């Protein structure tokens, strides 16, 4: 006898991130380590709607390169519902940048020591 049970309303665990990356699918993502002295142009690039990125208190740190982004939320078409929370971003040209994005949230973040400090 084979019994198959479906469990509704159970969400998957957040996808773990430990390096600079592009997030191109909806879901929950969590940083699991500091990223230090990154020479990436865009450390965390988000190109999908319906994304929550949890910094979990970790830091994304760059090297103050020209036109670099700690967190870059952008797609030529409009993105919706992108949340960044509990993250520290430092030493980038732009700390956090949202473009063509609506209904997003930026919660409990520290953005400092960037060329254009702030969000």
C-alpha positions as CSV (number, residue, x, y, z in Angstrom):
1,X,0.0,0.0,0.0
2,X,1.4,3.4,-1.0
3,X,0.2,6.5,0.9
4,X,1.1,9.9,-0.5
5,X,0.6,12.9,1.8
6,X,0.7,16.4,0.5
7,X,1.6,19.1,3.0
8,X,0.2,22.5,2.0
9,X,1.4,25.8,3.4
10,X,4.9,24.5,4.2
11,X,7.6,26.7,2.7
12,X,11.0,25.6,1.7
13,X,14.0,26.6,3.7
14,X,15.8,29.8,2.6
15,X,18.5,29.3,0.0
16,X,21.9,29.9,1.6
17,X,24.3,32.4,0.1
18,X,28.0,32.8,1.0
19,X,29.5,34.6,-2.0
20,X,28.5,37.4,-4.4
21,X,25.7,36.1,-6.7
22,X,22.7,36.9,-8.9
23,X,19.3,36.1,-7.5
24,X,17.1,35.4,-10.5
25,X,14.2,33.4,-9.0
26,X,11.6,34.2,-6.5
27,X,12.1,33.0,-2.9
28,X,13.8,33.5,0.4
29,X,17.6,33.8,0.5
30,X,19.9,34.1,3.5
31,X,23.5,35.2,3.8
32,X,25.5,32.7,5.9
33,X,28.9,34.5,6.1
34,X,30.5,37.8,5.7
35,X,31.7,38.7,2.2
36,X,34.8,40.9,2.6
37,X,36.9,42.9,0.2
38,X,34.9,41.8,-2.8
39,X,36.0,43.1,-6.2
40,X,32.6,42.2,-7.8
41,X,30.8,44.9,-9.8
42,X,27.4,43.8,-8.3
43,X,27.8,41.7,-5.2
44,X,24.2,40.7,-4.7
45,X,22.2,41.4,-7.8
46,X,18.5,40.7,-7.7
47,X,16.7,40.4,-11.0
48,X,13.5,38.7,-9.9
49,X,10.3,39.8,-8.2
50,X,9.1,38.3,-4.9
51,X,12.5,37.9,-3.3
52,X,13.4,38.3,0.4
53,X,17.1,38.6,1.1
54,X,18.0,38.1,4.8
55,X,21.5,39.5,5.7
56,X,21.3,37.7,9.1
57,X,23.5,40.4,10.5
58,X,26.4,39.7,8.1
59,X,28.3,42.2,6.1
60,X,28.8,42.6,2.3
61,X,32.1,44.6,2.0
62,X,33.6,45.8,-1.2
63,X,36.8,47.6,-2.2
64,X,35.4,51.1,-3.1
65,X,35.7,50.4,-6.8
66,X,34.1,52.8,-9.3
67,X,30.4,52.1,-10.1
68,X,30.0,49.0,-7.9
69,X,26.9,48.0,-6.0
70,X,26.7,46.1,-2.7
71,X,23.0,45.2,-3.4
72,X,21.7,45.9,-6.9
73,X,17.9,45.4,-7.5
74,X,17.3,45.9,-11.2
75,X,15.7,44.5,-14.2
76,X,14.6,46.4,-17.4
77,X,11.0,45.5,-16.6
78,X,9.5,46.4,-13.3
79,X,10.3,44.3,-10.2
80,X,7.8,43.9,-7.4
81,X,8.1,42.8,-3.7
82,X,11.9,42.7,-3.1
83,X,12.9,42.9,0.5
84,X,16.4,43.4,1.9
85,X,16.8,43.0,5.7
86,X,19.3,42.7,8.5
87,X,22.3,43.4,6.3
88,X,25.4,45.6,6.6
89,X,26.8,47.0,3.4
90,X,30.1,48.9,3.2
91,X,32.9,50.0,0.9
92,X,31.0,50.1,-2.4
93,X,30.3,53.0,-4.8
94,X,26.6,52.5,-4.2
95,X,25.6,50.6,-1.0
96,X,22.0,49.6,-2.1
97,X,20.3,50.5,-5.3
98,X,16.7,49.8,-6.3
99,X,15.8,50.6,-9.9
100,X,12.5,49.8,-11.7
101,X,11.3,48.3,-8.4
102,X,8.0,48.9,-6.6
103,X,6.4,47.6,-3.4
104,X,9.8,46.6,-1.9
105,X,11.1,47.0,1.6
106,X,14.5,47.9,3.1
107,X,14.4,46.8,6.8
108,X,17.0,47.1,9.6
109,X,20.1,47.6,7.4
110,X,23.3,49.5,8.0
111,X,24.7,51.1,4.8
112,X,27.9,53.0,5.4
113,X,31.4,54.0,4.1
114,X,30.2,53.8,0.5
115,X,31.1,56.5,-2.0
116,X,27.4,57.4,-2.2
117,X,26.4,56.4,1.4
118,X,22.8,55.5,1.7
119,X,20.1,53.7,-0.2
